[in-house]
Amino acid sequence: MPDEAETPLEQFRSRVLVTPERLQPELSGSRPPKLLAVQSVNPYTGRRSERAFRIPGAIDTEAYRDFQAPASAEGGQRPLPRISDLQTAARTWGLTIEDPVVVYDDDRSMTAARAWWVLRWAGLRDVRVLDGGLPAWRKADLPLTAERPAPRPSSITLVPGSIAEFGPSDVSGLVRNGVLLDARIRQNYIGAAVPDGAPPRGHIPGAVSSPAHDNLTDHGNFMDAPTLKELYRGLGVTDGKPVGVYCGAGMSAAHSVLALASIGVDAAMYPGSWSAYVHDRTRPVTTGVKP
């Protein structure tokens, strides 16, 4: 939670990110946060996330089950979960509207950021990501356990739409009046020829390339606030401009929305992102390094 002694920029960061050193005393405090470990399999390498050990009290969640619905043509590869399904899961985890929540993963906060965004979208007000995730916790030499907690179920009611999102009909307005950021790796943004029948590669016309990995240091934690602020200022994010972010399927985009929130910028996300956008082959696509 923000500290009155912090600067405004530090307060923005502490509302959405928490360091291991700051989280540890909170877990033994009078109002400890509910801790969710976001488990997954890396879709590119097949690497499974760490499951043998956890931060004490962490409850397992599944990135590609709990925080998305099955793929669909219109919704893309990772549509938002049905609110009834997410609510059932949240009750099993013992979440309440009043309790703070901290989510973490063990791979650069990519899946944790998606969980953060989905939980915020569903109406939870106090959700943070452990900066650096499980590797940072290990590096700080803080306690780990093999014990799995048995949370007491809750009766939480979730309400979708509590964080900004946008769709294909909004992109032209974002390009004209604000900034549209593409959080995918540069190769996908630039685009190239594809086999007949395959979805096109490239980017939404007017979108600025802003790979989500640029948010991070080599150690996997988020860049410091002044660096992030300068990074996004260079991409056109300035006071008063609306900002929208998309990626391939709503994972990297959530990471960039989180990074922007950590410097006080409220950005909207396109949940279906590129995988939903190119479902309609009449929508324009641009290739190359320029917007």
C-alpha positions in Angstrom: 0.0 0.0 0.0 1.2 3.6 -0.6 3.1 5.3 2.1 2.4 9.0 2.8 6.2 9.6 2.9 6.6 8.4 -0.7 6.7 10.7 -3.6 3.7 10.7 -6.0 5.7 8.6 -8.5 6.6 6.1 -5.7 3.0 5.9 -4.6 1.8 5.0 -8.2 4.3 2.2 -8.2 3.5 0.9 -4.7 -0.2 0.7 -5.6 0.5 -2.0 -8.3 3.9 -3.4 -7.5 5.4 -4.7 -4.3 9.0 -5.8 -3.6 9.8 -9.0 -1.7 11.3 -7.0 1.2 8.1 -5.0 1.5 5.8 -8.0 1.1 7.3 -10.2 3.7 6.3 -8.1 6.8 2.8 -7.6 5.2 2.3 -11.4 5.2 2.6 -11.5 8.9 0.8 -8.3 9.6 -2.7 -7.6 10.8 -4.2 -7.6 7.3 -2.1 -9.9 5.2 -2.8 -10.0 1.5 -4.2 -13.1 -0.2 -1.3 -14.5 -2.2 -1.8 -16.1 -5.6 0.9 -18.1 -7.5 0.2 -17.9 -11.2 1.3 -21.3 -12.7 1.8 -21.8 -16.4 3.7 -23.5 -19.2 5.7 -21.2 -21.4 4.0 -21.4 -24.8 7.2 -20.8 -26.6 9.7 -23.0 -24.7 7.4 -25.6 -23.0 9.0 -24.7 -19.6 6.7 -25.3 -16.7 6.7 -22.8 -13.9 8.0 -23.6 -10.4 5.4 -25.7 -8.4 7.5 -27.6 -5.9 8.1 -24.6 -3.6 6.0 -21.5 -3.0 5.9 -18.4 -0.9 4.2 -19.4 2.3 0.5 -19.1 2.0 0.4 -18.9 -1.8 -2.5 -20.5 -3.5 -2.1 -22.0 -7.0 -3.9 -20.6 -9.9 -3.5 -21.5 -13.6 -2.7 -18.7 -16.1 -4.3 -20.4 -19.1 -7.4 -21.7 -17.3 -8.4 -19.2 -14.6 -7.7 -16.0 -16.4 -9.0 -16.7 -19.9 -11.8 -18.4 -21.7 -11.2 -20.9 -24.5 -9.9 -19.4 -27.8 -12.5 -18.3 -30.3 -12.4 -16.6 -33.7 -13.9 -13.3 -32.5 -12.4 -13.3 -29.0 -8.9 -14.3 -30.1 -6.5 -16.8 -28.5 -7.1 -15.7 -24.9 -10.6 -14.1 -24.4 -11.5 -12.8 -21.0 -12.9 -15.5 -18.7 -16.6 -15.8 -18.1 -17.3 -13.8 -15.0 -19.2 -16.7 -13.5 -16.2 -19.0 -13.9 -13.8 -16.4 -12.5 -16.1 -15.8 -9.6 -16.3 -19.5 -8.8 -12.5 -19.7 -8.8 -12.1 -16.5 -6.7 -14.5 -18.0 -4.1 -12.4 -21.2 -4.0 -9.3 -19.1 -3.5 -11.0 -17.3 -0.6 -10.8 -13.8 -2.1 -13.0 -11.0 -0.8 -13.5 -7.4 -2.0 -11.9 -6.0 1.1 -8.7 -8.1 1.2 -5.6 -7.0 -0.7 -4.3 -9.5 -3.2 -0.7 -10.1 -4.4 0.0 -12.2 -7.5 3.3 -13.6 -8.7 4.8 -15.9 -11.2 8.4 -17.1 -11.9 8.9 -15.7 -15.4 9.2 -11.9 -15.7 5.6 -11.2 -14.4 4.1 -11.9 -17.8 1.3 -14.2 -16.5 1.1 -12.4 -13.2 0.4 -9.2 -15.1 -2.5 -10.9 -16.9 -3.9 -12.1 -13.6 -3.6 -8.6 -12.2 -5.4 -7.1 -15.1 -8.2 -9.7 -15.1 -8.8 -9.4 -11.3 -8.9 -5.6 -11.6 -11.3 -5.9 -14.5 -13.5 -8.1 -12.3 -13.8 -5.5 -9.6 -11.0 -6.2 -7.1 -9.6 -2.8 -6.1 -6.3 -3.7 -4.3 -4.3 -6.1 -6.5 -0.5 -5.9 -6.8 2.2 -7.9 -8.6 5.3 -9.1 -6.8 8.1 -7.3 -8.6 10.5 -9.9 -9.9 8.3 -12.7 -8.9 9.6 -15.9 -7.3 13.2 -15.4 -8.5 13.3 -12.1 -6.7 11.9 -13.7 -3.5 14.6 -16.4 -3.7 17.3 -13.8 -4.3 16.2 -12.0 -1.2 16.7 -15.3 0.7 13.1 -15.2 2.0 11.2 -18.3 3.3 9.8 -20.9 0.9 7.6 -23.9 1.6 6.3 -27.1 -0.1 3.1 -26.9 1.9 -0.1 -26.1 0.0 -2.6 -23.9 1.9 -6.3 -24.8 2.2 -8.1 -21.5 1.9 -11.5 -20.9 3.4 -14.0 -20.3 0.6 -15.6 -16.9 0.3 -18.8 -15.5 -1.2 -17.2 -12.8 -3.3 -19.3 -11.2 -6.1 -17.3 -10.1 -9.1 -18.5 -7.3 -11.5 -16.7 -7.1 -14.9 -15.7 -3.9 -16.6 -13.9 -2.2 -13.7 -10.8 -1.4 -15.8 -10.6 0.2 -19.2 -10.6 -1.9 -22.4 -11.1 -1.2 -26.0 -11.9 -2.9 -29.3 -11.2 -2.6 -33.0 -13.7 0.2 -33.5 -11.7 2.4 -31.1 -8.3 2.1 -32.7 -8.6 4.9 -35.2 -9.6 7.3 -32.4 -6.6 6.2 -30.3 -4.2 6.8 -33.2 -5.8 10.1 -34.0 -6.1 11.5 -30.5 -3.8 9.5 -28.3 -1.2 6.7 -28.5 -1.8 3.1 -29.6 1.0 0.8 -28.3 1.9 -2.6 -29.7 3.5 -4.7 -26.9 4.5 -7.7 -29.1 8.1 -8.6 -30.0 9.5 -6.5 -32.9 9.4 -9.4 -35.4 5.6 -9.7 -35.1 5.1 -5.9 -35.3 7.3 -5.7 -38.5 5.5 -8.6 -40.2 6.3 -10.7 -43.2 4.7 -12.9 -45.8 2.7 -15.8 -44.5 1.4 -19.0 -46.1 -1.9 -18.9 -47.9 -4.8 -18.9 -45.4 -2.6 -18.0 -42.4 -3.4 -14.9 -40.4 -1.5 -11.8 -41.6 1.5 -10.5 -39.7 2.2 -6.8 -39.1 0.5 -4.2 -36.9 -2.6 -2.0 -36.6 -2.0 1.1 -38.7 -0.7 3.9 -36.5 0.4 1.6 -33.7 3.8 2.3 -32.1 6.1 -0.6 -31.4 6.7 -1.0 -27.6 7.7 -4.5 -26.7 6.7 -5.5 -23.2 10.1 -6.9 -22.4 11.4 -3.3 -22.6 9.6 -2.7 -19.2 12.1 -5.0 -17.5 15.7 -5.1 -16.3 17.9 -8.0 -17.1 17.0 -9.5 -13.7 13.3 -9.7 -14.6 11.9 -6.9 -12.3 10.4 -3.7 -13.7 12.6 -0.8 -14.6 12.7 2.1 -12.1 10.0 4.7 -12.4 12.0 7.5 -14.0 13.3 5.1 -16.7 9.8 3.8 -17.4 8.5 7.3 -17.6 11.2 8.4 -20.0 10.7 5.2 -22.1 7.0 5.9 -22.6 7.4 9.6 -23.0 9.7 8.8 -26.0 6.8 6.7 -27.4 4.4 9.6 -27.2 2.8 9.0 -23.9 2.3 12.4 -22.4 -0.1 14.0 -19.9 -3.7 14.0 -21.1 -3.3 11.7 -24.0 -5.4 8.5 -24.0 -3.3 5.4 -24.3 -4.3 1.9 -25.5 -2.2 -1.2 -25.6 -2.6 -4.5 -27.5 -0.3 -7.5 -28.1 -0.9 -10.9 -29.6 -3.6 -12.2 -27.3 -3.8 -10.0 -24.2 -0.8 -11.1 -22.1 2.1 -8.8 -23.0 -0.4 -5.9 -23.3 -1.4 -6.5 -19.6 2.3 -6.3 -18.7 2.6 -2.9 -20.4 -0.7 -1.6 -18.8 0.8 -2.6 -15.4 4.1 -0.8 -16.2 2.1 2.3 -17.2 0.0 2.1 -14.1 3.2 2.1 -12.1 4.1 5.6 -13.4 0.5 6.9 -13.0 -0.8 6.3 -16.6 -4.2 4.7 -16.9 -4.0 2.8 -20.2 -6.8 0.7 -21.8 -6.2 -2.8 -23.1 -7.6 -4.6 -26.1 -8.3 -8.0 -24.6 -8.5 -10.0 -27.9 -5.6 -8.0 -29.3 -4.0 -9.0 -32.6 -5.4 -12.6 -32.6 -9.0 -11.1 -32.6 -8.2 -8.1 -34.8 -7.1 -10.2 -37.8 -10.1 -12.5 -37.5 -11.8 -9.9 -39.8 -9.6 -9.9 -42.9 -11.1 -6.6 -44.1 -9.3 -4.7 -41.2 -6.2 -2.9 -42.4 -2.7 -4.2 -41.6 0.6 -2.4 -41.9 4.0 -4.0 -42.2 7.4 -2.5 -41.6 9.2 -0.7 -38.8 7.1 2.5 -38.9 3.6 3.1 -37.5 
